Amino acid sequence: MEKEWDVVEILRYARHDWLNKLQLIKGNLALNRLDRANEIIEEIVNESKHESKLTNINMRLFAGFVMTYHWNNHAVRLDVEVLGELKDLSQYDEFVYNWCCYLTEALEKYVDYHAENYLSISVCIEERGIRFFFDFSGILTDIQKLQNKLQCYECAQGVALVEQHMSEDEFSLMLTIS
């Protein structure tokens, strides 16, 4: 599972993240690359909006996992977006958190550590249900073992895992909650 963070560690890592982002902006401004500096600012704003939405759907374990994931050394980069009308999803928090831990641990075993590996998680909140899309791009070293590992995961009642596509350099999965 994941590390327990204390307040000082959280603030230290958050400050480090912000300083890195400010250095990127400052460096691009110094090189007179105003367009790139503006792109970075837009990326930060967009990321912050999705993190705000994530914290407002009351999935504390899942939000904590996603927001601190890159603070540890991982072969996979992770980002999240929340789409749709915000509502309380706390009843699904533990299941989604455990699934994400399982998925990212499996990915760490079956990705090429020398490649750029990226997992995007989209939370789609709709009237007819909630869907979590997991889109991976990068290099997988053993697709069959990864598929077997993911098929072994036992979903809770009302939850379905749908593999939409898997190849050596990308996959799409959808977790539906009705």
C-alpha positions as CSV (number, residue, x, y, z in Angstrom):
1,M,0.0,0.0,0.0
2,E,1.1,3.6,0.4
3,K,3.3,5.5,2.8
4,E,1.8,7.4,5.7
5,W,2.6,11.1,5.4
6,D,2.9,13.5,8.2
7,V,2.0,17.2,7.8
8,V,5.6,18.4,7.6
9,E,6.4,15.9,4.8
10,I,3.3,16.8,2.9
11,L,4.1,20.5,3.1
12,R,7.7,19.8,2.1
13,Y,6.8,17.8,-1.0
14,A,4.0,20.3,-2.0
15,R,6.5,23.2,-1.6
16,H,9.0,21.3,-3.7
17,D,6.4,20.7,-6.5
18,W,5.5,24.4,-6.6
19,L,9.1,25.5,-6.7
20,N,9.8,23.1,-9.6
21,K,6.8,24.6,-11.5
22,L,7.9,28.2,-10.7
23,Q,11.5,27.3,-11.9
24,L,10.0,26.0,-15.2
25,I,8.1,29.2,-15.7
26,K,11.1,31.4,-14.7
27,G,13.5,29.5,-17.0
28,N,11.2,29.9,-20.0
29,L,10.7,33.6,-19.3
30,A,14.5,34.0,-19.0
31,L,14.8,32.4,-22.5
32,N,12.0,34.7,-23.7
33,R,9.8,31.7,-24.5
34,L,6.6,33.4,-23.4
35,D,4.4,30.9,-25.2
36,R,5.9,28.0,-23.3
37,A,5.7,29.9,-20.0
38,N,2.0,30.5,-20.6
39,E,1.5,26.8,-21.6
40,I,3.0,25.8,-18.3
41,I,0.8,28.2,-16.3
42,E,-2.3,26.8,-18.1
43,E,-1.2,23.3,-17.3
44,I,-0.8,24.2,-13.6
45,V,-4.3,25.9,-13.6
46,N,-5.9,22.9,-15.3
47,E,-4.2,20.4,-12.9
48,S,-5.3,22.5,-9.9
49,K,-8.9,22.6,-11.1
50,H,-9.0,18.8,-11.4
51,E,-7.3,18.3,-8.1
52,S,-9.9,20.6,-6.6
53,K,-12.8,18.6,-8.1
54,L,-11.1,15.4,-6.9
55,T,-11.0,16.6,-3.4
56,N,-14.7,17.6,-3.6
57,I,-16.0,14.1,-4.5
58,N,-15.1,12.9,-1.0
59,M,-12.8,10.1,-2.0
60,R,-10.1,10.8,0.5
61,L,-8.0,7.6,0.0
62,F,-8.2,7.8,-3.8
63,A,-7.4,11.5,-3.9
64,G,-4.5,11.1,-1.5
65,F,-3.1,8.3,-3.6
66,V,-3.3,10.2,-6.8
67,M,-2.1,13.5,-5.4
68,T,1.0,12.0,-3.7
69,Y,1.8,9.3,-6.2
70,H,4.6,11.2,-8.0
71,W,6.3,11.9,-4.6
72,N,7.7,8.4,-4.7
73,N,9.9,7.0,-7.4
74,H,7.7,5.4,-10.0
75,A,8.2,4.2,-13.6
76,V,4.7,5.5,-14.5
77,R,3.5,9.1,-14.4
78,L,0.0,9.6,-13.2
79,D,-2.6,12.3,-13.7
80,V,-6.3,12.6,-13.1
81,E,-9.3,14.5,-14.3
82,V,-12.8,14.7,-13.0
83,L,-15.7,15.3,-15.4
84,G,-19.4,15.8,-14.8
85,E,-21.4,17.0,-11.9
86,L,-19.7,16.7,-8.6
87,K,-21.3,14.4,-6.0
88,D,-20.3,12.4,-2.9
89,L,-18.5,9.2,-4.0
90,S,-17.2,8.3,-0.6
91,Q,-18.9,4.9,-0.6
92,Y,-16.7,3.8,-3.5
93,D,-13.5,5.3,-2.1
94,E,-11.9,2.2,-0.6
95,F,-12.6,0.0,-3.6
96,V,-11.3,2.5,-6.1
97,Y,-8.2,3.2,-4.0
98,N,-7.5,-0.5,-3.7
99,W,-8.0,-1.0,-7.4
100,C,-5.6,1.9,-8.3
101,C,-3.0,0.5,-5.9
102,Y,-3.4,-3.0,-7.6
103,L,-3.2,-1.5,-11.1
104,T,-0.2,0.7,-10.5
105,E,1.7,-2.1,-8.7
106,A,1.0,-4.4,-11.7
107,L,2.1,-1.7,-14.1
108,E,5.3,-1.2,-12.2
109,K,6.1,-4.9,-12.8
110,Y,5.3,-4.9,-16.5
111,V,6.6,-1.6,-17.9
112,D,9.9,-0.7,-19.5
113,Y,11.6,1.5,-17.0
114,H,13.5,3.3,-19.7
115,A,10.4,4.4,-21.5
116,E,8.0,7.3,-20.7
117,N,5.1,5.5,-19.2
118,Y,1.9,7.5,-18.5
119,L,-1.4,6.6,-16.8
120,S,-4.3,9.0,-17.1
121,I,-7.3,8.4,-14.9
122,S,-10.6,10.1,-15.9
123,V,-13.5,10.1,-13.4
124,C,-16.8,10.5,-15.3
125,I,-19.8,11.2,-13.1
126,E,-23.1,10.9,-14.9
127,E,-26.8,10.3,-14.0
128,R,-26.7,6.7,-15.1
129,G,-23.5,5.8,-13.2
130,I,-19.9,6.5,-12.6
131,R,-17.1,5.5,-14.9
132,F,-13.4,5.5,-14.3
133,F,-11.2,5.4,-17.4
134,F,-7.6,4.2,-17.2
135,D,-5.6,5.1,-20.3
136,F,-2.0,4.0,-20.4
137,S,0.7,4.9,-22.9
138,G,4.3,3.7,-22.7
139,I,6.0,0.4,-23.2
140,L,4.7,-2.9,-21.6
141,T,7.1,-5.7,-21.3
142,D,4.6,-8.6,-20.9
143,I,1.0,-7.9,-22.0
144,Q,-0.2,-11.4,-21.3
145,K,1.0,-11.4,-17.6
146,L,-0.5,-7.9,-17.1
147,Q,-3.9,-9.0,-18.6
148,N,-3.8,-12.2,-16.4
149,K,-3.0,-10.1,-13.3
150,L,-5.8,-7.6,-14.0
151,Q,-8.4,-10.4,-14.7
152,C,-7.6,-11.9,-11.2
153,Y,-8.9,-8.8,-9.5
154,E,-12.3,-9.4,-7.9
155,C,-14.6,-6.5,-8.3
156,A,-17.2,-5.5,-5.8
157,Q,-20.9,-6.0,-6.5
158,G,-22.2,-3.3,-8.9
159,V,-18.7,-2.8,-10.3
160,A,-17.5,-4.1,-13.6
161,L,-14.0,-3.9,-15.2
162,V,-14.0,-3.7,-19.0
163,E,-10.8,-4.1,-21.0
164,Q,-11.3,-2.0,-24.1
165,H,-7.9,-2.3,-25.7
166,M,-4.4,-3.5,-24.9
167,S,-1.2,-3.5,-26.9
168,E,2.5,-3.3,-26.2
169,D,2.4,0.5,-26.0
170,E,-1.1,1.4,-24.7
171,F,-4.2,0.2,-23.1
172,S,-7.6,1.4,-22.1
173,L,-9.7,0.1,-19.2
174,M,-13.0,1.2,-17.9
175,L,-14.3,0.6,-14.4
176,T,-18.1,1.1,-14.2
177,I,-20.1,1.6,-11.0
178,S,-23.8,1.4,-11.3
